Amino acid sequence: MSIKFPRFSAILSAVALMSLVVPVLGQSTRPPERPPHPPPLISPQVHSDRSVTFRFRDPNARRVMLSLEGDEHPMPMQRDAQGAWSVTTAPLAPEIYGYAFVADGVRLIDPSNPLIKPNLLSPESMVEVPGSASLPWQINDVPHGIVHHHFFHSDVVGDNRDFFVYTPPGYDSSRRKRYPVLYLLHGYSDDASAWTAVGRANIILDNLIAEGKAKPMIVVMPLGYGAPEILSRTGPGFRERQLVHENAQKFGESLLTEVMPRVEKDYRVERGRKNTAIAGLSMGGGESLFVGLNHLDQFAWIGSFSGAVPTLWNSESAHPRLPHTSPSLSPSVNSKVRLLWIACGEQDPLVGPANRRFDAWLHSHDIRFTEVWTPGVHSWMVWRGNLAAFVPLLFRKTNR
């Protein structure tokens, strides 16, 4: 058997060829140099005069606007040579503001700011312009309550959901002391965390209790959707009257049969209608009126902040869709309701066709209620103030 080897001259030729190819390959696979990273942006930047500078980097955008809560008209931002956009506001009132950037028509959160305003349809960024310690939502050196987070499966709605519970400073589950309870409802597109994450309800309660302006109480903040499909981005949403009614009805059923029994079992709640309140904003305001006025055997204190009052109206008439056992409310409710509190911002789109109409209907039927109009639009800046004004009135002795 004979074995043939390649000729030595051929091997040398191959080695020489590789010596030429390898450097070329080495040059072609070397990664290109990366451009230097642009310096990080500071956004938002709150200045000593309470003006705020917002910055956003997008070198390819043609137009960027700042949409700031409470400001009707978006503010145009200016672009620098490095593609960073910025705008500085006039001095702002001490508040917590939601905001977003609108780049070529696309609404965006601020990537430089970790403070997010949660929302199921349109999350935003937030900035706090601090003020004095007298602001009810300002975090002060006072005793603080605890916010608890609970999860459960709703047989009524058919999904898994959550709710939050605030217990006041000094609450001790092992003691015999019991507390009245406020069921506090969020608005359309919010989630169950809205009243703590954005509304600072727990901070407001802490401050009011510390100042002796409010009685210590438990606050329950449930998820407010009885028909979750109302949140569809492509569906009719809150414009479909029948879906709005179904949403309120099933939410009320879940609240009464699932959430309230759990709270009364797990927390030291003072039971009875005189110790139970319900209030909410926007959609939650409509739900508070709907559930509260339909169940006066369980709620004596009812509040609506910029309430979506159309929830209450029958499609075929101008009468509220109120107690199931009677066609409409009557003055007899005056002996049952200790507080019926209806507030709305004077520039809110819901003020005229909804809240003023409902207030006029109550007046015409001799039903007593507290009417509150404040400057402002459909905004958390109004609702935080509403809560701070409403809570001190709860669970006090009245002439009713």
SULWO-V541352 format. One record per backbone hydrogen bond with DSSP energy under -1.0 kcal/mol. NH is the residue of the N-H (numbers start at 1). CO is the residue of the C=O. If there is no record, write none. Layout:
nh:co
NH:CO
NH:CO
This chain:
nh:co
11:7
12:8
13:9
14:10
15:11
16:12
17:13
18:14
19:15
21:17
22:18
25:21
26:22
27:23
28:24
29:25
45:53
47:51
50:47
53:45
54:87
56:85
58:83
61:58
65:102
66:75
67:100
69:98
71:68
75:66
77:64
78:86
80:84
83:80
85:56
86:78
87:54
89:52
92:50
97:127
99:125
100:67
101:108
102:65
103:106
104:63
106:103
108:101
113:110
117:124
120:189
124:117
125:99
126:115
127:97
129:95
135:132
138:135
142:140
146:167
148:165
150:163
152:161
154:159
158:154
161:152
163:150
164:221
165:148
166:219
167:146
171:168
175:172
179:268
181:275
182:218
183:277
184:220
185:279
190:187
194:191
196:193
197:193
198:194
199:194
201:195
204:200
205:201
206:202
207:203
208:204
209:205
210:206
211:207
212:209
213:208
214:208
218:180
219:166
220:182
221:164
223:162
230:227
231:228
232:229
239:236
240:237
244:240
245:241
246:242
247:243
248:244
249:245
250:246
251:247
252:248
253:249
254:250
255:251
256:252
257:253
258:254
259:254
260:255
262:258
263:259
264:260
265:261
266:262
267:263
269:267
270:179
275:272
276:273
277:181
278:301
279:183
281:185
282:305
284:281
286:282
287:283
288:284
289:285
290:286
291:287
292:288
293:289
298:295
299:295
300:273
300:276
301:276
302:339
303:278
304:341
305:280
306:343
308:282
309:307
311:308
312:309
313:310
314:319
321:312
322:320
326:323
333:330
334:331
335:332
336:333
337:333
338:300
339:300
341:302
342:370
343:304
344:372
346:374
347:376
348:345
351:348
355:350
356:351
358:354
359:355
360:356
361:357
362:358
363:359
364:360
366:363
367:362
370:340
372:342
374:344
379:377
382:379
383:379
384:380
386:382
387:383
388:384
389:385
390:386
391:387
393:390
394:391
